[in-house]
Amino acid sequence: MMVRKIIAISAFSISAALAFSQASNSTQSHSSEVTQLSFVGNSVFSAGEDGFLVKWTDDDMGEHFQVSELGIKLMACNPNGHEVAVYETDGGSINRVSVWNWKNHTKKYTVKMPASVTSLAYSAKGNFLFCGTASSLGAMVLNASSGAILGNKIKDGTGIVNFITTSDTENTAVMYAPNGTLSYYNLKSGTRKARFNTEENLSNLTMFNKSIFFAGKRDGQIFVLHGTSGKTVASFNAANSLLVDSSDKGDLYYIVNGSGQFSIFTVANENNRSVSAPSRIRTFSGLKPREKITAAVFDNELIYAGTSAGNIYKFDFLPHERVDSIIPITEKMYDHIWDVAGVDDGFYFLTEDALYKSSYESESIEKKGRNDGFTDVVPYKNNAVLWSHGTRKSPVLCDLSSGTQKPLFNPTGTVQKLRVFGDVLIEVEANSTVMSYDLASGKREVLYSGTSVQDAVLLGSTDLYVAKTKSTVPTSPLIYVNTRTKETVPFNLKYEIVYSLAVDAANPSKIYGIALDSDSAGKLSTAIFEYNTQTKSARSMMPIQEEDGDAFIYLNSSVLYTNLGKNLIRSHNLSSNRDFQYKRSASLPLKVARNGGRVVVLNRDGSVSWYNSEIANVLADWYLAVDGSWMAF
């Protein structure tokens, strides 16, 4: 029987929640595809496109911790049992390998890769971390402890390799290249010992029977190769199949996906020279429509499998003729909170279906209105405006007393930003137009047209500030527009791009934002900037030596909040120049809101974390259960 470790809010102890970068324990599934599973020690780790690592234990509880805002494509567990390496990428220019210490959930180091990573593996004793790359460098060997690149371990270029493993002594590495070669390297001398021609373009690779046999997939077939010669021993038709890592097994195992079910097959070793024909062990039903197994790993006498829907299954592989129904060890325990906003004595929380109001001091949550799939909420007096970023969906004004919703206007392009200043909505549309909409009169007007517009804020009734890219006309990343005369004044700022603007109505002479810049060598950096419209001067704060295009700032009571650097929320008191960091919870922060002395952080997994404004520790992590009540983990 599964036990959900949920702490009721009425009994929640603040002192028990004061932990640094703590993971959350639950049976919650990944929110998207499971990309890899790995067994180390007595635990199974799963990695997903949602950027989460989850450590699963025998009681079917998962220790969840988000290590990236990007999808995790590859994962490797150090044999020491407490370090995990991940390859995270945006599918383009961002390619990095990070190593995390799972004992305290801290990042050990990050190495930027010159190209996409094609393989990731620790050596047998955990002293080295191998990273295959789609670059001329080929495989890179890192010191697993420090992340330093060890150029002497492989002196000859390997080219692209998508499978790497080592001998138990770590003296030899074997690598498979998609060009159809199987190579052995002496890691003491750094030279190649042997190279065999073999099948080309194999994927989903594994070895079995003490590394005597090597197996991979191509075009709906499984190929078995002899590890000492590269010769093809056998091939089998196996469409929709997934090879299970069989490195510590005497036989090869694989899974075949069907409609609503999957089957487990084995290919047996025969005298270390040949293998048997595939034999079906058993079949399970119970997968959701279009759900398929995407990753699998052995845990002694069990198999853990992850799916395209983010679920985790656990089952044995004892032979049976019957078809057994199976249910995942994971479940959807809570709804995703898409947005938060401070309002009078509490906060709004927007889910896919409803708008709620609650506060940390209250154990209750009040449904204020329905939500027809909007992703963002902006408070307006005693009502709310709902809209969806990156769509042409018409924003609506929600009358929270009657429950009625009024469409406001039909965007002609995708809505990128929407804010309320008094009775005026300021909208950035299609990154090219800044529009205004008067909520009192219903009048809509074009305030500015250009290219690469990032953001806009309104001070008073006439002063509009627009953030953009410097390379466009006018050649300034920040400009002033008089909304009455349409006069445009560019500001002399050095930055390449400016975005995420913030203004303090009590001190309208200063504008804040995020700025992206590059030096003479083209190296990118990101920082918060302050621009004084009276003195025409700017200063930078909290710089980081990397690009962070998703960073935001939020200004409340002369305190500036930001997630610059992605890992946690930082605050900067503009009056005292005091910097302060809030310790993060299991998930990465996405947005922050404040009401009085209470700060709430919206996390990427749809949960919220509560803080006192002057205390670094997390007071509580709350999740909104599917029945509309709060849960605390």
Secondary structure as GFF3:
##gff-version 3
##sequence-region A 1 633
A	DSSP	three_ten_helix	9	11	.	.	.	ID=ss1
A	DSSP	three_ten_helix	15	17	.	.	.	ID=ss2
A	DSSP	beta_strand	24	26	.	.	.	ID=ss3
A	DSSP	beta_strand	34	40	.	.	.	ID=ss4
A	DSSP	beta_strand	43	48	.	.	.	ID=ss5
A	DSSP	beta_strand	52	56	.	.	.	ID=ss6
A	DSSP	beta_strand	62	66	.	.	.	ID=ss7
A	DSSP	beta_strand	71	77	.	.	.	ID=ss8
A	DSSP	beta_strand	83	89	.	.	.	ID=ss9
A	DSSP	beta_strand	95	101	.	.	.	ID=ss10
A	DSSP	beta_strand	106	112	.	.	.	ID=ss11
A	DSSP	beta_strand	117	122	.	.	.	ID=ss12
A	DSSP	beta_strand	128	133	.	.	.	ID=ss13
A	DSSP	beta_strand	139	143	.	.	.	ID=ss14
A	DSSP	beta_strand	163	166	.	.	.	ID=ss15
A	DSSP	beta_strand	172	177	.	.	.	ID=ss16
A	DSSP	beta_strand	181	186	.	.	.	ID=ss17
A	DSSP	beta_strand	192	197	.	.	.	ID=ss18
A	DSSP	beta_strand	203	208	.	.	.	ID=ss19
A	DSSP	beta_strand	213	218	.	.	.	ID=ss20
A	DSSP	beta_strand	221	226	.	.	.	ID=ss21
A	DSSP	beta_strand	232	237	.	.	.	ID=ss22
A	DSSP	beta_strand	241	244	.	.	.	ID=ss23
A	DSSP	beta_strand	252	257	.	.	.	ID=ss24
A	DSSP	beta_strand	261	267	.	.	.	ID=ss25
A	DSSP	beta_strand	269	270	.	.	.	ID=ss26
A	DSSP	beta_strand	274	275	.	.	.	ID=ss27
A	DSSP	beta_strand	279	285	.	.	.	ID=ss28
A	DSSP	beta_strand	293	299	.	.	.	ID=ss29
A	DSSP	beta_strand	302	307	.	.	.	ID=ss30
A	DSSP	beta_strand	312	316	.	.	.	ID=ss31
A	DSSP	beta_strand	323	325	.	.	.	ID=ss32
A	DSSP	beta_strand	334	335	.	.	.	ID=ss33
A	DSSP	beta_strand	337	343	.	.	.	ID=ss34
A	DSSP	beta_strand	346	351	.	.	.	ID=ss35
A	DSSP	beta_strand	354	358	.	.	.	ID=ss36
A	DSSP	beta_strand	366	370	.	.	.	ID=ss37
A	DSSP	beta_strand	376	380	.	.	.	ID=ss38
A	DSSP	beta_strand	383	387	.	.	.	ID=ss39
A	DSSP	beta_strand	396	398	.	.	.	ID=ss40
A	DSSP	beta_strand	405	407	.	.	.	ID=ss41
A	DSSP	beta_strand	415	421	.	.	.	ID=ss42
A	DSSP	beta_strand	424	429	.	.	.	ID=ss43
A	DSSP	beta_strand	433	438	.	.	.	ID=ss44
A	DSSP	beta_strand	444	449	.	.	.	ID=ss45
A	DSSP	beta_strand	453	459	.	.	.	ID=ss46
A	DSSP	beta_strand	463	468	.	.	.	ID=ss47
A	DSSP	beta_strand	478	482	.	.	.	ID=ss48
A	DSSP	beta_strand	488	490	.	.	.	ID=ss49
A	DSSP	beta_strand	497	503	.	.	.	ID=ss50
A	DSSP	beta_strand	510	518	.	.	.	ID=ss51
A	DSSP	beta_strand	524	532	.	.	.	ID=ss52
A	DSSP	beta_strand	537	544	.	.	.	ID=ss53
A	DSSP	beta_strand	553	556	.	.	.	ID=ss54
A	DSSP	beta_strand	559	562	.	.	.	ID=ss55
A	DSSP	beta_strand	569	573	.	.	.	ID=ss56
A	DSSP	beta_strand	578	582	.	.	.	ID=ss57
A	DSSP	beta_strand	589	595	.	.	.	ID=ss58
A	DSSP	beta_strand	598	603	.	.	.	ID=ss59
A	DSSP	beta_strand	608	612	.	.	.	ID=ss60
A	DSSP	beta_strand	620	625	.	.	.	ID=ss61
A	DSSP	beta_strand	630	632	.	.	.	ID=ss62
###
